[in-house]
């Protein structure tokens, strides 16, 4: 994990008012809940009293209530009521306080702050998430690999003709020119496939390639956008479950007709196509070992892997910087 980052971790539609959702994120069992006022909270799943899972709990008085003994916690994880002590109790329940996560919601996505202290920045998201002219359909799928492997698969231009030979990789374009990579800002990498049929030519270097209209943009720590056309975009966020498991959340955005109900139908069919393509990837990526990638590992990379190399390098840099900041804070 890259510390001190906002991670997209859950679609807002999965967390209804008055509901509790248990989910594993960042290698921990957590509960997300939304009170009747619409306020979302996220805390570790085990009640501080006797370790029952709050995932089986409910919402009471705008708090999450343990199903075992009725103990209530607010969205910050603070224990606010112990029924056995009575409503008149003035006891200090600081020892009951649960670890909690700061949350933000943007574009129908719940972001959780993975880091120490108060967040020092806002989530960095794509404009399409906040553009009401687009309609989208959403799907999730669990993968048995670390989230870094799923991200790298989306940045891999040379697998298309092999893994997706019956779908988006048709045409036998096995030779990878470049690929060209640009950094739109310190947090955002963009690339595109410039593949061709191999007729014996030498691949073009990156400087002779271009970022095409159909391109891929990745925002750290875990969001990706495939710009197909100005009216069709495929968005994904890669949810870190634990060291060996992740979830890919895929959305098909479009504004092809401008009529919401028609575009919603198109988005639904788009999700079917997304699932077919995603399952082609999943079948192969789940065989990769180790399940988690890193900058220095026993692989023999080639020129076509440059987007992956740059992703790993930046990820390593962010981890190093965050670790250094934490050490300085601890020394104060």
Beta strands, then each sheet from edge to edge (+ up, - down):
strand 1: 5-11
strand 2: 19-25
strand 3: 28-34
strand 4: 40-44
strand 5: 58-60
strand 6: 63-65
strand 7: 72-73
strand 8: 79-81
strand 9: 103-106
strand 10: 109-114
strand 11: 135-143
strand 12: 175-177
strand 13: 181-185
strand 14: 188-191
strand 15: 194-196
strand 16: 215-219
strand 17: 223-229
strand 18: 232-242
strand 19: 245-254
sheet 1: 1+ 10- 9+
sheet 2: 2+ 3- 4+
sheet 3: 5+ 6- 7+ 8-
sheet 4: 11+ 19- 18+ 17- 16+ 14- 13+
sheet 5: 12+ 15-
end
